[in-house]
Structures are given as structure tokens and as C-alpha cells.
Amino acid sequence: MNNNPVFARRRFLKGLSLGVGGATYLAPILHSLALGAEGVERKSPRFLFVLEGNGLPPAQLHPRNLPFVAREDRKQLTTHRLEGEHLPPSLKPVEKYADRMVVLQGVNGEVCGGGHSTSHGALGAYNTLDGKVIHDATIDYVLGRNAKTVFEHVVLGISAQDREVVFNCSATGPGQSAATFCKPAAAYQRIFGPIASADATREQAYLLDYLKEDIRSARRSLPAAETGKLDLYLDAYENIQVRNRRVKELAGKKQLAGWKPGDRFGSALPEDRLDAHFELATTTLVSGLTDVVTIASGVGFRHFNIQFSKLASQSKHPMGHAIIGGDKAAIAEAEAIRAFHFQLIARTMDKLASIPEGDGTMLDNTIIVYLSDSADTHHTRCLEWPYVLLGGSPRLKLDGRYIVYPTRGQSGWRTVNTIHNSLLHAAGLPAESFGHQMKGIRDEIQKGPLQELLV
């Protein structure tokens, strides 16, 4: 009989008997701890995609210590170090993660068409003809189905329309749009609802209360190091307020006495809903229920005209027109909204950085991808598509660089397909081609990963 303590931990973690709730919600966490006990590194990172509607002007990502070069004047590839103190207002909230960030400028996205939104094309690398045609699965779903988690991927978002679910940016296959859950309470039910199927849970509104026996069983047998990690994982559940009276009863029959309509999970304000979605996304990634979450902030022509009343004096449609006209007040408001998104991203990174995994933390194995569904501007032609990549990956160099690609026709110009290929490479799924190809364009421009990102 092998008395090696590592094997003992493995046996316990793999053989723990869990109830119905524990099998669903604790098993992914314990599996992660088991891999850590064996010294096994994650083979594929997690992914958080954050799409913001209404365009991302390149200047709003440009470091303040560098001269800005317009797209048409970019003749060659240039690379600069990102320094936190010189980040623009939009990126200031992630200043402390400047060395874990890559900003990509100048990558061509004309293959996706243009207009108010590329719809599913932003993550699919194809032209949806104003959202009318979904050609294939989007990159978030392709990455998620490979992970073999409880949920292949989770899509959350906010919309100008008062709907519980919209279909606007993610797809599981040709003609098959994935649902984007727009109301945090409904999204919570979607993710954690399975435990509501048991009659016993109708009297217990809180996930951790329901799982308490499984948790106690796990904690009793875990070594001290794993117990601490388990507590950090479970703290993420508490952060979405499962233990307080701000979430509807799981059975869905009535509201709890302490439910407050103004709370983030029930608020109609886009700022509050977005905040709640980020909290839910973080928890879902930490729990291991999925390895891929997409957050769509006003993505799609019918959904982008959101009024961030706490941050701006106008909704995003007129704001987009004003930015094109150079209105300084509109530009400042757009930057404030974008900075709010990065504030929520920073909070997610803080949580992931606090949880041990392997020889590092969960942040070392999580890639956050920020972009707009309409590339660089309102009424875009997708002539360039700014991206921000943050986090960590053994296969990608997210190491504090500002990379500017030359404009179309110049040596070294690339298309957005190569960004998607790079993400597949990071996941251990090396691909030469993702999405549609531009006719008459050489393969080295639109196939394979971006060499500048590879380890």
C-alpha cells in the first residue's frame, strides 16, 4: 500500500462522496485541488471575453508618453513597453497590471464588414450582414467546448432593450446563436438553478447552506493548504451574495423579505447590472463550472444605445455620433464608461490573483480579451480593430507591450483572424485558420497566430 501523502490527498480528492449539489458545484473545485496535489499544471487557460458596443477609438488605448500615429500613416510594425503611469484614462483602473497586458492596434477586420455592429462577427471573424447571418461557431464557444466543463460557455450582458435574454454576439454553430442573459437574477438561476430541482432546497435559499455538509466533509479531510484554497474558492460564491437576502428564492415562487429592487441583481441601471454580471462571471470561472465567459455590454445594433446615467449625460448612440465629430465632452464620457469596464476587469483580476493554482495563481491561467463589436468607431468599416489582452498564459506573452501593426498593404499587416488563431494556440488547439478569409489576400497575412504573442 502506498502511504505517500501526495497519493493520500489524491485518493481523498478523487474519491470524496458528494451529494447532488456537491457533485455539481464542489466537484470542479476539488478536481482543481486534486490536480494541484499531483503537481499537474493546467493545460488550457480560462477565458473572459468583454465586448463593449459602439466602437473603441484607438486613441482611447494609446499611451500618453507616445506620439499617436494615425492608421494610414503606419508603415511598419512597432512595439513599445507599457508603463502604468502613462496609460490613458480608459486603462487607468488596470494600471497595476500593466506588465500583464498587451494592447494590439492596427489589426485589420474588414472581413467582418462593418456598420453599427458586426454582431456575431466580432467573435466569429466573419461578416454577418448586419446580424442576419451566423456562419459558424464563435471563438468563445469553440474554446469552451474543448474545456469539458459543466457549461461549455456562459454569456452575460446588458441591452438597451428590457429583455431577459437576447441573441447578439455568441454562436454554437451555423445559424445557432447562443443566449445572452441580460438580467443578473435570471443568469444566476441559469447557472445555479439545478439545485432548485430538489424539494429540500426550496426551504434553503442559499447555495452554501445547501452544500454545507459536503463542504464540512471536504474540509475535515483536506490538508491545511488545500483547506485554505477551498475557502478561497467558496468565498467567491459568497461574493455574489448567495448567503444574503438579495437574491430571489431558488424555487422562484416568491421574493425573500430582504430583497431590494435597487440592489445590483435586480437593478435596471446598466452600471449595476454590468457590475453584477462581472461578479457572477468571476464566481463561475473560479468555481470551475465553465472555463469561458463572455460579457456583452450593449453589443449589437438593437442593444447598444444604453444610457449609463451615472457616467454620461447621453446614451451611446448619440455619443457615438458626437465622438466622430470630435466632441470633447462625448469623448470624455466614453472614456469614463470604458474605464468603468476596466475597473470591473481589475476587480476580477484581483480575485483571480488571490487564489492559488499550481505554482502560481488563477490569474496566471486566465486570459481576458477586451474589444468592441464595432471595431474602432461608430459606423465602423473595421479598417482597424483595437484589442486589449490581460492576465496570464503559458503559451502567450502577456508581458506589458503596446504593439502597433502597419496599415493594410504594408509589409507585416495582419487580420483579426490571427488574433483568434492566437487564442486557440493558447488553449492548446493550434489552428491555421479561423473564420472567413479575405479574397486575394496572402495566407501569411490572415492565417496562423500572431508571432509577436507566442512564447
Protein Blocks (a to p, Z undefined) as FASTA:
>chain_A
ZZbfklmmmmmmmmoccdfklmmmmmmmmmmmmmmmnopacfbdcddddddehijafklm
gcfkbccddfklpcbdcdddddfklpcfklmmmmmmmmmcccdehiacklnopajbgkjm
mmnopaeegolacfbdcfklmmmmmnopablbdcddddfbdcfbdcfkbcfbehiacddd
fbfklmmmmmmmmmmmpmklmmpmbfklmmmmmmmmmmmmpcfklmmmmmmmmmmmmmno
pmmckbccfklpaccfklcfkbmklccbfklmmmmmmmmmmmmmmnopacbdcddehiaj
klmmccdfklpcbdfklmmmmmmnopaklmmmmmmmmmmmmmmmmmmmmmmmmpgghjbc
fklmcccddddfkljbghiahlaccdddehjdfkbccehiacddddehiahiacfklmmm
mmmmmnopacfbgcjddehiafklmgcjdfklpZZ
